[in-house]
Amino acid sequence: MTATSGPSALPPGWAVWPRGLAGLAGLVALLNLSAGWGFGTDVFLRIRPGYPAMVPGTAACLLLAAGAVAAGVGAALRPLRIAFALAIPALVAASLTVPALDLEPDGMSVATEMICLFAALCLLLPRGRAGTDLARLAAETAGLGIVAIPLLGYLFNAEALFSNPVYTKMALHTAAGFGLLFLALLAEDARLGWMAVVTGPGPGSQMLRRLLPVLVLGPVALTGMALVASRRDALAPDLRAAMLTFAMIVLGKSAAIFFAHLANRSDLRAAHAEIMWRDSERARLAAELAMERGQRIEALGRLVGGVAHDFNNTLAVILGNLQLLQSDRDSSAHQIYVDEALRATDQATQLTRQLLAYGRKSYLDPAPVALDALVEDSLRMFRRLCPANVAVTARLAAPSAVVDIDAANFRQALLNVLINARDAQPGGGAITVSTRIDELGPEAVAGFGRDESLAPGWHATVLVSDDGPGMEPRLLARAAEPFFTTKPLGEGTGLGLSAASGFCRQSGGGLRLSCPPGEGLTVSMAFPLAGGASVPETPGAVPRPAAQSRRILLVDDDPNVAQVMARQLRMDGHSVDLCQDADAALSLLAAGPLPDLVISDVVMPGRMQGHALARTIGARHPGLPVLLMSGCSLPGPRDGTEDAAMPALQKPVAWSVLREAVAAVPLREAPRPARSGQRLDSA
């Protein structure tokens, strides 16, 4: 018997039981005092002539206890309950010490005095404490057990009951009245111990309540039949015992079978409900994914329109400068034309990679990047999606912050946050994007939520604030949950902030949402500063000579790209052979001698792509390094195998990046002289 911790649901209408049972107990006492002792109606004193009577002292104790229970358990009524409870032991003591109150041969029995004191104890013990709750439940259970014995004795007309010194003077009214009283007290404590099991909402409790009538009335009926048979000498004593035992076994077994049947039905219903829930959840997820794809396609279409405009402008700059370089005889201006064309090329490269990053799903490839520059790149893309009535302001105050993150996935995460800020202001407003460097201590780190994994230390933080209506605290607590959205049905998947939060956690940082009353939402994305990292050299830097010469096989189906890269490599001192597909490359390698490095495009015509070519080279010529490159988002091999460890370059490949990648490849043991012939390069 233990006290439970915390409330549990009770069956409907349970609140009326304590007062209803207490009212019946009080009615028994009132009828005894008024109709019995007041008007001499014998049936209200004793059920049958010769039975003990309920004396006024007992009736008064029962009436006080019933009144205390019927009044309720509120704090305002606590003094009344205490006063009634203290009056009960006083009446018991008076019946023992004042001869006029004993009313021999009736009076109070020992059992009556015990149940009166138990009732007073139950009313006096305070509520809400584990120790006193347990003691009160034990006293209520004991009191009910004491009165249950005379009730069954009267039912079976047990003559031995009236000769027992404990129960000799206990009237049937007394046993019935106090039985109702202790049931009322137990109903008050229905959330404690074994009563919590009886009244609980679970399937086991529901089945137990169905079985209680059988478990209680079954033994009573069987014992009564055995008693009748015994008094009439209908059967021999040993046969009566055998039949009673058999009947009890049948009753217990029937109850157990019925209980198991109900449990099986409950399990079947639960399994069916789980299947239905899984099917519903699967359908919901499929709909969510379809909606997400549709929204991404729509957003990508809007992006393409904006990017095409900028890309055409960039091509105009490149074309114009190249034409000037071709026509202008003033060589002093040539370097200006070249520099402007290189800058325009870099802008076009960034535009293309941003589009690839928006649509791709790939593993994180972190690298040291300057955070402010990355934020500026992301804002350039977002302004193409932002309506004119939403002003975007950048306050970048962390020019020296270098973080180790995947740049493409960061752009996507920041774009998700910015789109949410835009959608929060359909009538127009402002979005402020700022950066800063903070030293986050344990308290500040804890503010990023239980799902974030920040470590205390120096962090670079990106903050996105809007002028929208903000969020209520209960919505703010769920805003980063997957599929949670406050947008109307069909206008949001609820994956934007969830994906941004997941990216921040994967990058060793965290995402935090804050919304002061009366202000808009602020999203903070924190990333740890890269220790000792420096920003990689920008594309288009001045070429530097290669340290050592290498023999290189370049495989690319685009002859223009191959010619440019071959010229760059040869200017760095390398010898280069060219092939346009994988089959030609394998034939060249089989003819020998082997080069020091193979550089291959990923997507090529023919049956074999770049990843398959790399694996074939690894199998036929172990130790020969292969460097892949792609103008797409560097996808994995199409046959589903993993080549995550293989180095790869993103087209267009800057000369400086190409030089560093080639220099990182160690020389083979025996460099061979350049082979003549079979070159496609005409320059």
C-alpha positions in Angstrom: 0.0 0.0 0.0 1.8 3.1 -1.2 0.8 6.7 -1.8 0.9 7.9 -5.4 2.8 11.0 -6.5 0.5 13.3 -8.4 -3.2 13.3 -9.3 -4.7 10.8 -11.7 -7.9 10.9 -13.6 -11.0 9.6 -11.8 -14.0 7.9 -13.4 -16.8 10.4 -14.5 -19.0 11.5 -11.6 -16.7 10.2 -8.9 -16.8 13.5 -7.0 -20.3 12.8 -5.8 -19.5 9.5 -4.1 -17.7 10.8 -0.9 -20.6 13.1 0.0 -23.3 10.7 -1.1 -21.9 7.8 1.0 -21.3 10.1 4.0 -24.9 11.4 3.6 -26.3 7.8 3.8 -24.2 7.2 6.9 -25.4 10.4 8.5 -29.0 9.4 7.7 -28.6 6.0 9.5 -27.4 8.0 12.6 -30.2 10.5 12.4 -32.9 7.8 12.1 -31.4 6.0 15.0 -31.5 9.1 17.2 -34.9 10.5 16.1 -37.1 7.6 15.1 -35.4 5.0 17.3 -34.5 6.7 20.6 -36.8 9.7 20.1 -40.0 7.9 19.1 -39.2 4.4 20.2 -39.4 2.7 16.7 -37.5 -0.5 17.4 -36.5 -1.2 13.9 -34.3 1.9 13.9 -32.7 0.7 17.2 -32.1 -3.0 16.4 -33.0 -5.0 13.2 -34.5 -7.9 15.1 -35.4 -8.5 18.8 -32.4 -9.7 20.7 -29.9 -8.0 18.5 -27.7 -5.2 20.0 -28.9 -1.6 19.5 -26.9 1.4 18.3 -26.6 3.6 21.4 -26.9 7.4 21.1 -23.2 7.9 21.7 -22.3 5.7 18.7 -24.9 7.5 16.6 -23.5 10.9 17.6 -19.9 9.8 16.7 -21.2 8.5 13.3 -23.2 11.7 12.7 -20.1 14.0 13.5 -17.8 11.9 11.2 -20.4 11.9 8.4 -21.0 15.6 8.7 -17.2 16.3 8.5 -16.9 14.2 5.3 -20.0 15.7 3.7 -18.7 19.2 4.4 -15.7 18.6 2.0 -11.9 18.8 2.2 -11.4 22.5 1.4 -8.9 24.6 3.5 -11.8 26.8 4.7 -13.6 23.8 6.2 -10.5 22.3 7.8 -11.2 23.8 11.3 -14.7 22.3 11.2 -13.4 18.8 10.4 -10.9 19.1 13.2 -13.6 20.2 15.7 -15.9 17.3 14.7 -13.0 14.8 14.8 -11.9 15.9 18.3 -15.5 15.6 19.5 -15.5 11.9 18.6 -12.9 10.6 21.0 -14.4 12.8 23.7 -17.8 11.0 23.2 -16.0 7.6 23.3 -14.2 8.6 26.5 -17.5 9.8 28.0 -19.2 6.5 27.2 -16.5 4.7 29.1 -16.4 6.9 32.1 -20.0 8.0 32.5 -22.2 5.1 33.6 -25.4 6.8 32.5 -24.2 6.7 28.9 -23.3 3.0 28.8 -27.0 1.9 28.4 -26.4 -1.7 29.4 -26.8 -4.3 28.0 -26.3 -2.3 24.8 -23.6 0.4 24.9 -20.4 0.6 22.8 -18.5 -2.6 21.9 -14.7 -2.7 21.7 -14.9 -2.8 17.9 -17.3 0.2 17.9 -14.8 2.3 20.0 -12.0 1.3 17.6 -13.8 2.3 14.5 -14.9 5.6 16.1 -11.2 6.4 16.9 -10.1 5.3 13.4 -12.7 7.7 11.9 -11.4 10.5 14.1 -7.8 9.8 13.1 -8.7 9.8 9.4 -10.3 13.2 9.8 -7.4 14.7 11.8 -4.5 13.6 9.6 -3.4 16.4 7.2 -3.4 15.9 3.4 -0.7 16.3 0.8 2.1 14.6 2.7 3.3 11.2 1.8 3.6 9.9 5.3 0.2 11.1 6.6 -1.5 10.1 3.4 -0.2 6.6 3.8 -1.3 6.5 7.4 -4.7 7.8 6.7 -5.2 5.2 3.9 -4.1 2.5 6.3 -6.6 3.7 9.0 -9.5 3.8 6.5 -8.7 0.3 5.2 -8.4 -1.1 8.7 -11.7 0.6 9.7 -13.5 -0.9 6.7 -12.1 -4.3 7.6 -13.3 -4.1 11.2 -16.9 -3.4 10.1 -16.9 -6.0 7.3 -16.7 -8.9 9.7 -19.9 -8.1 11.7 -21.7 -7.3 8.4 -21.0 -10.8 7.1 -21.7 -12.2 10.5 -25.2 -10.6 10.5 -25.7 -11.8 6.9 -25.0 -15.4 7.9 -26.7 -15.1 11.3 -23.5 -16.1 13.0 -24.5 -16.7 16.6 -20.8 -16.8 17.6 -20.6 -13.1 16.7 -22.8 -12.2 19.7 -20.6 -14.1 22.1 -17.4 -12.5 20.9 -16.2 -9.9 23.4 -15.0 -7.6 20.6 -18.3 -7.5 18.7 -20.9 -8.4 21.3 -22.5 -5.0 21.5 -22.1 -3.8 17.9 -25.4 -3.2 16.2 -26.1 -4.0 12.6 -26.9 -0.2 12.2 -23.4 0.6 13.6 -21.6 -1.8 11.2 -23.7 -0.6 8.1 -23.3 3.1 9.0 -19.6 3.0 9.6 -19.1 0.8 6.6 -20.7 3.6 4.5 -18.5 6.2 6.3 -15.2 4.4 5.6 -16.2 3.9 2.0 -16.8 7.7 1.8 -13.3 8.3 3.4 -11.7 6.0 0.9 -13.5 7.7 -2.0 -12.0 11.0 -0.8 -8.6 9.4 -1.1 -9.2 7.7 -4.4 -5.8 8.9 -5.8 -3.8 7.0 -3.1 -2.4 3.5 -3.0 -4.7 0.6 -3.9 -7.7 3.0 -4.3 -5.7 4.6 -7.2 -5.6 1.2 -8.9 -9.3 0.7 -8.4 -10.3 4.1 -9.7 -7.6 4.6 -12.3 -8.3 5.3 -16.0 -6.1 2.5 -17.3 -7.5 -0.6 -19.0 -6.4 -2.7 -16.0 -8.4 -0.6 -13.6 -11.4 -0.6 -15.8 -11.3 -4.4 -16.0 -10.8 -4.6 -12.2 -14.0 -2.5 -11.6 -15.9 -4.9 -13.8 -14.7 -7.9 -11.9 -15.2 -6.5 -8.4 -18.9 -7.6 -8.1 -17.9 -11.1 -9.0 -14.8 -11.1 -6.7 -16.9 -9.7 -3.7 -20.3 -11.3 -4.2 -19.1 -14.6 -5.5 -17.5 -15.9 -2.3 -20.4 -14.5 -0.2 -22.9 -16.4 -2.3 -20.9 -19.6 -2.2 -20.3 -19.4 1.5 -24.0 -18.7 2.1 -25.0 -21.8 0.1 -22.5 -23.9 2.0 -23.8 -22.6 5.3 -27.4 -23.4 4.4 -26.4 -26.9 3.3 -24.5 -27.4 6.6 -27.4 -26.2 8.7 -29.9 -28.6 6.9 -27.4 -31.5 6.9 -28.0 -31.7 3.1 -24.5 -33.0 2.4 -21.7 -34.6 4.4 -19.1 -32.1 5.8 -16.3 -33.4 3.6 -18.4 -33.3 0.5 -19.6 -29.8 1.3 -15.9 -28.7 1.7 -15.0 -30.3 -1.6 -17.9 -28.7 -3.4 -17.1 -25.3 -1.9 -13.5 -25.6 -2.9 -14.5 -26.6 -6.4 -16.9 -23.6 -6.6 -14.3 -21.2 -5.5 -11.8 -22.6 -8.1 -14.4 -22.2 -10.8 -15.3 -18.7 -9.7 -11.6 -17.7 -9.6 -10.8 -19.4 -12.9 -13.8 -17.8 -14.6 -12.8 -14.4 -13.4 -9.3 -14.9 -14.6 -10.5 -16.1 -18.0 -12.8 -13.2 -18.3 -10.0 -10.8 -17.3 -7.6 -12.4 -19.9 -10.3 -12.2 -22.6 -10.7 -8.5 -21.9 -7.0 -7.9 -21.9 -6.6 -9.7 -25.3 -9.4 -7.6 -26.8 -7.7 -4.5 -25.4 -4.4 -5.6 -27.0 -6.0 -6.3 -30.3 -7.7 -2.9 -30.3 -4.4 -1.2 -29.3 -2.5 -3.1 -32.1 -5.2 -2.1 -34.7 -5.1 1.5 -33.5 -1.3 1.5 -33.8 -1.5 0.2 -37.4 -4.1 2.8 -38.2 -1.9 5.5 -36.6 1.2 4.4 -38.6 -0.7 4.4 -41.8 -2.1 7.9 -41.0 1.4 9.1 -40.0 2.9 7.6 -43.2 0.3 9.4 -45.3 0.8 12.6 -43.5 4.6 12.5 -43.9 4.1 11.7 -47.6 1.8 14.7 -48.0 4.3 16.9 -46.1 7.2 15.8 -48.3 5.1 16.4 -51.5 4.2 19.8 -50.2 7.8 20.6 -49.3 9.0 19.5 -52.8 6.3 21.7 -54.4 7.3 24.7 -52.4 11.0 24.2 -53.1 10.3 24.0 -56.8 8.2 27.1 -56.7 10.9 29.0 -54.7 13.6 27.7 -57.0 11.6 29.0 -60.0 11.4 32.4 -58.4 15.1 32.2 -57.7 16.0 31.3 -61.2 14.2 34.3 -62.6 16.2 36.6 -60.3 19.5 34.8 -60.8 19.1 34.8 -64.6 19.0 38.6 -64.6 22.2 38.9 -62.5 23.9 36.1 -64.5 23.2 37.9 -67.8 24.6 41.1 -66.4 27.7 39.2 -65.2 28.2 37.6 -68.7 27.8 41.1 -70.2 30.7 42.3 -68.0 32.9 39.3 -69.0 32.1 39.6 -72.7 32.6 43.3 -72.8 36.0 43.2 -71.1 37.2 40.3 -73.3 36.2 42.3 -76.4 38.0 45.4 -75.0 41.0 43.2 -74.3 40.9 42.0 -77.9 40.4 45.4 -79.5 42.2 47.9 -77.3 45.8 48.4 -78.4 46.7 50.2 -75.2 48.3 47.4 -73.2 48.3 49.4 -70.0 44.5 49.0 -69.8 44.6 45.2 -70.4 45.1 44.3 -66.7 42.0 46.3 -65.8 40.0 44.4 -68.3 41.3 41.1 -67.0 40.7 42.0 -63.3 37.1 43.0 -64.0 36.4 39.9 -66.0 37.9 37.7 -63.2 35.7 39.5 -60.6 32.6 39.0 -62.7 33.5 35.3 -63.2 33.8 34.9 -59.4 30.3 36.5 -59.0 28.9 34.1 -61.6 30.5 31.1 -59.8 28.9 32.2 -56.5 25.5 32.6 -58.1 25.7 29.1 -59.6 26.8 27.5 -56.3 24.1 29.2 -54.4 21.5 27.7 -56.7 23.1 24.2 -56.3 23.2 24.6 -52.5 19.5 25.6 -52.5 18.4 22.4 -54.2 20.9 19.8 -53.1 20.8 17.3 -50.2 24.4 16.4 -49.2 26.6 15.7 -46.3 28.3 18.5 -44.4 31.7 19.6 -45.8 32.9 22.1 -43.2 35.7 24.5 -44.1 37.0 27.8 -42.5 35.0 30.7 -43.9 34.6 34.4 -43.1 31.2 34.6 -41.5 30.4 38.2 -42.6 31.3 37.5 -46.2 29.1 34.4 -46.2 26.2 36.4 -44.7 26.6 39.0 -47.4 26.4 36.3 -50.1 23.2 34.9 -48.6 21.6 38.3 -48.4 22.2 38.9 -52.1 20.2 35.8 -52.9 17.5 36.6 -50.3 16.9 40.1 -51.7 15.7 38.4 -54.9 12.9 36.7 -52.9 12.1 39.7 -50.7 9.2 42.0 -51.7 9.8 45.7 -52.0 7.8 46.6 -48.9 10.2 44.7 -46.6 13.4 46.5 -45.9 16.5 44.4 -45.3 19.3 45.9 -43.2 22.7 44.3 -42.6 24.8 45.2 -39.6 27.8 43.0 -39.8 30.2 43.6 -37.0 32.4 40.5 -37.1 34.8 40.9 -40.0 37.5 38.9 -38.3 35.2 36.0 -37.4 36.2 32.7 -39.1 34.0 29.7 -38.4 34.4 26.1 -39.6 31.0 25.3 -41.3 29.6 24.0 -44.6 29.0 27.2 -46.5 26.3 25.9 -48.8 24.2 24.5 -46.0 24.7 27.7 -44.0 23.2 29.7 -46.9 20.2 27.3 -47.0 19.7 27.5 -43.2 20.0 31.3 -43.1 17.7 31.5 -46.2 15.1 29.5 -44.2 15.3 31.9 -41.3 15.0 35.0 -43.6 12.0 33.5 -45.4 10.2 33.0 -42.1 11.0 36.6 -41.1 9.6 37.8 -44.5 6.4 35.7 -44.2 5.8 37.1 -40.6 5.3 40.6 -42.2 2.9 40.2 -45.1 1.9 43.8 -44.9 5.5 45.0 -45.0 8.1 45.7 -42.4 11.8 45.4 -41.8 14.4 42.6 -41.3 17.7 43.3 -39.6 20.6 40.9 -40.0 23.6 41.4 -37.7 26.7 39.5 -36.6 28.9 39.7 -33.6 31.4 37.8 -31.5 30.5 36.8 -28.0 32.1 34.8 -25.2 29.2 32.5 -24.1 29.4 31.2 -20.5 27.4 28.2 -19.1 24.3 30.3 -18.5 24.3 31.8 -22.0 24.9 28.4 -23.5 22.0 27.0 -21.6 19.7 29.6 -23.1 20.0 27.9 -26.5 17.7 25.1 -25.3 18.0 21.5 -24.1 18.5 20.1 -27.7 21.4 22.4 -28.5 25.0 21.2 -28.0 27.1 24.4 -27.5 30.3 24.3 -25.6 31.1 27.5 -23.5 33.7 29.8 -25.2 34.0 32.3 -28.1 31.2 32.1 -30.7 30.3 34.1 -33.8 26.5 34.8 -33.8 24.2 35.7 -36.6 21.0 37.4 -35.5 17.9 37.8 -37.7 15.2 40.2 -36.3 11.9 41.1 -37.8 9.1 43.6 -37.0 6.3 41.0 -37.1 3.8 40.2 -34.4 6.1 37.8 -32.6 5.0 34.5 -30.9 3.4 33.5 -27.7 5.6 31.6 -25.3 3.8 28.3 -25.8 4.2 28.6 -29.6 7.8 29.9 -29.2 8.7 26.7 -27.3 7.6 24.5 -30.2 8.7 26.7 -33.1 11.8 24.6 -33.9 10.0 21.3 -33.8 9.7 19.4 -37.1 6.5 20.0 -39.0 5.3 22.7 -36.5 4.1 25.8 -38.3 1.8 28.7 -37.5 1.1 29.4 -41.2 -2.3 28.5 -42.7 -2.7 25.0 -44.1 -0.8 24.6 -47.4 1.5 27.6 -46.8 4.2 26.0 -44.7 5.8 22.7 -44.0 7.2 23.6 -40.6 10.7 22.4 -41.6 12.5 25.7 -42.0 13.5 26.4 -38.4 13.9 22.7 -37.7 16.4 22.3 -40.5 18.2 25.5 -39.4 18.4 24.2 -35.9 19.7 20.8 -37.0 22.4 22.4 -39.2 23.6 24.6 -36.2 23.8 21.5 -34.0 25.7 19.5 -36.6 28.1 22.4 -36.9 28.8 22.5 -33.1 26.6 25.5 -32.6 23.0 26.2 -31.7 19.9 28.1 -32.6 17.9 30.2 -30.1 14.5 32.0 -30.5 13.6 35.0 -28.4 10.5 37.2 -28.6 10.2 40.0 -26.0 6.6 41.1 -25.3 5.4 43.6 -28.0 8.4 42.9 -30.3 9.1 40.7 -33.2 11.0 37.4 -33.3 14.8 37.2 -33.1 16.6 34.1 -34.3 20.2 33.6 -33.1 22.5 31.2 -34.9 25.8 30.7 -32.9 28.9 28.9 -34.2 32.2 28.3 -32.4 35.1 30.3 -33.8 37.6 28.2 -35.7 40.8 27.9 -33.6 43.7 29.1 -35.6 41.8 28.9 -38.9 42.3 31.3 -41.7 40.1 32.0 -44.7 41.2 30.1 -47.8 42.7 32.1 -50.6 40.1 33.7 -52.8 39.6 32.4 -56.4 41.4 34.3 -59.0 44.5 35.0 -57.0 47.8 35.6 -58.7 49.3 32.2 -59.9 52.3 30.9 -58.2 54.7 28.3 -59.7 54.2 24.7 -58.8 56.7 23.1 -56.5 57.3 19.9 -58.5 56.4 18.7 -62.0 53.8 15.9 -62.4 52.4 13.8 -65.2 48.6 14.3 -65.3 45.8 12.6 -67.3 42.9 15.0 -67.6 39.5 13.4 -68.5 36.7 15.8 -69.5 34.1 15.7 -72.3 34.1 19.5 -72.7 37.1 20.3 -74.9 37.0 24.0 -74.0 37.2 23.3 -70.3 39.9 20.7 -70.9 42.0 23.1 -72.9 41.8 25.8 -70.3 42.7 23.5 -67.4 45.5 21.9 -69.5 47.1 25.3 -70.2 47.0 26.2 -66.5 48.6 22.9 -65.5 51.3 23.2 -68.2 52.1 26.8 -67.1 52.6 25.3 -63.6 55.2 22.9 -65.1 53.2 19.7 -65.4 52.8 17.5 -68.5 49.2 16.8 -69.4 47.4 14.2 -71.6 43.7 14.7 -72.5 40.8 12.2 -72.9 37.1 12.9 -73.5 35.6 9.8 -71.9 36.3 7.0 -69.5 36.9 4.3 -72.1 39.6 6.4 -73.8 41.2 7.1 -70.4 41.4 3.4 -69.5 42.9 2.5 -72.9 45.6 5.2 -72.4 46.4 3.9 -68.9 46.6 0.3 -70.2 49.0 1.3 -72.9 51.2 3.0 -70.2 53.3 4.4 -68.8 51.1 5.5 -65.9 50.7 9.2 -64.9 51.2 10.6 -61.4 47.6 11.8 -61.2 44.2 11.4 -63.0 41.8 14.3 -62.9 38.3 13.3 -64.1 34.9 14.9 -64.6 32.0 13.2 -62.7 29.4 13.5 -65.4 30.6 12.3 -68.8 29.0 10.6 -71.9 29.2 6.9 -72.3 28.5 4.0 -70.0 31.0 4.9 -67.3 30.9 8.0 -65.1 33.6 9.6 -63.0 33.0 7.6 -59.8 33.0 4.3 -61.7 36.2 5.3 -63.6 37.9 6.1 -60.3 37.0 2.7 -58.8 38.1 0.9 -62.0 41.5 2.7 -61.9 41.8 1.8 -58.2 41.2 -1.9 -59.0 43.5 -2.0 -62.1 46.2 0.4 -61.0 46.4 0.5 -57.2 48.1 3.5 -55.8 47.3 5.8 -58.7 45.5 8.9 -57.2 42.3 10.1 -58.8 40.8 13.6 -58.4 37.2 14.1 -59.3 35.5 17.4 -60.4 31.9 18.3 -61.2 29.9 21.3 -62.3 27.0 19.9 -60.2 26.8 19.6 -56.4 29.3 16.7 -56.2 26.7 13.9 -55.9 27.6 10.4 -54.8 28.0 7.6 -57.4 24.8 6.7 -59.1 25.0 3.0 -58.2 24.6 3.8 -54.5 28.2 3.0 -53.4 30.1 5.4 -51.1 33.2 7.2 -52.2 33.1 9.9 -49.5 36.8 9.8 -48.9 37.7 10.6 -52.6 38.9 14.2 -53.1 36.7 16.3 -55.4 36.6 19.8 -56.8 33.7 22.1 -57.7 33.6 23.6 -61.1 34.6 26.2 -62.1 37.9 25.4 -60.5 40.0 28.4 -59.7 43.6 28.1 -60.8 44.9 28.5 -57.3 42.6 25.8 -56.0 43.7 23.5 -58.9 47.3 24.1 -58.1 46.9 23.3 -54.4 45.0 20.1 -55.2 47.7 18.9 -57.5 50.5 19.9 -55.2 48.8 17.8 -52.4 49.2 14.6 -54.4 52.6 12.9 -53.6 54.9 12.0 -56.5 55.0 8.4 -57.6 58.2 6.5 -56.9 59.6 6.6 -60.4 58.4 9.6 -62.5 58.5 8.8 -66.1 59.4 11.1 -69.0 56.5 12.7 -70.9 55.0 10.5 -73.6 54.5 12.0 -77.0 51.4 11.5 -79.2 47.7 11.0 -78.5 47.3 14.6 -77.2 44.2 16.4 -78.1 45.5 19.8 -77.1 46.3 21.8 -80.2 47.7 24.8 -78.3 
